[in-house]
Amino acid sequence: MIDKETVKSAVLRFFSAPGHSAPVDFLRSQLPETAALYVVGGSIRDLITRLVFGSAPQTGDIDIFIKGLPDDFSLSGLLEGEVVEHTDLG
C-alpha cells in the first residue's frame, strides 16, 4: 500500500542522492528565513509513479514554488540565467 509515510520516505531518499538536493540547498542558503519552499511537479509525480508501477521516467528537473518572499526581493536576480516564472498562486 502506498501511504503518506511511504511517499515521504521516497522523497527523503530522492533528496539524499548526490546532486538532488543542490537546488533546494542553494535556495535555503540564499533566501530570507520567511521563505517557504515547496517541491512540486514532475519530480514528485515520478517518485509516486515509481512506487506504484516499479519504474518511471528519469526526473529531468525539480520544480520549486517559493512563498513568503518580501516584495523587494529579486528572485530573478538571484537566479540569473535560470528559468523563473511568477505565478498567481500567491
C-alpha positions in Angstrom: 0.0 0.0 0.0 1.2 3.5 -0.9 0.6 5.8 2.1 1.9 9.2 3.2 4.9 7.8 5.0 5.9 5.7 2.0 5.9 8.8 -0.2 7.7 10.8 2.4 10.4 8.2 2.7 10.8 8.1 -1.1 11.1 11.9 -1.2 13.8 11.9 1.5 15.7 9.1 -0.3 15.5 11.2 -3.6 16.9 14.3 -1.9 19.7 12.3 -0.2 21.1 11.2 -3.5 24.1 13.2 -4.8 23.1 16.4 -6.5 19.4 16.1 -6.0 19.3 18.5 -3.0 21.6 21.1 -4.6 18.8 23.4 -5.9 17.0 23.3 -2.6 20.2 23.7 -0.5 21.2 26.7 -2.6 17.9 28.4 -2.2 17.8 27.8 1.5 21.2 29.4 1.8 20.2 32.5 -0.2 16.6 33.2 0.6 15.3 35.0 3.7 14.0 33.0 6.6 10.5 34.0 5.7 10.6 32.0 2.5 9.0 28.6 2.3 10.0 26.1 -0.4 7.6 23.6 -2.0 8.9 20.9 -4.4 6.1 20.1 -6.9 5.6 18.7 -10.3 7.3 16.0 -12.2 9.9 15.0 -9.6 7.2 14.2 -7.1 5.0 12.6 -9.8 7.9 10.4 -10.9 8.6 9.2 -7.4 5.0 8.2 -6.8 4.8 6.6 -10.3 7.9 4.5 -9.4 6.3 3.4 -6.1 3.1 2.3 -7.8 4.4 0.8 -11.0 8.0 0.0 -10.2 9.5 2.3 -12.8 9.2 5.8 -14.0 11.0 8.2 -16.4 14.2 9.8 -15.1 13.4 13.1 -13.5 14.7 15.9 -15.6 14.2 18.8 -13.3 12.9 19.9 -9.9 10.0 22.4 -9.8 10.1 24.6 -6.8 7.4 27.0 -5.6 8.6 29.7 -3.2 6.3 31.5 -0.8 6.9 34.3 1.7 9.5 36.5 -0.1 9.5 40.2 0.7 8.1 42.3 -2.2 11.5 43.9 -2.8 13.4 40.5 -3.0 14.8 39.9 -6.5 14.4 36.2 -7.2 15.2 36.8 -10.9 18.4 38.5 -9.8 19.4 35.6 -7.5 18.6 33.0 -10.2 20.1 34.9 -13.2 20.3 32.5 -16.2 17.7 30.1 -14.7 14.0 29.8 -15.7 11.9 31.8 -13.2 8.1 32.1 -13.6 5.9 34.2 -11.4 2.5 32.7 -10.8 -0.8 33.9 -9.5 -0.6 31.3 -6.6 0.4 33.9 -4.1 
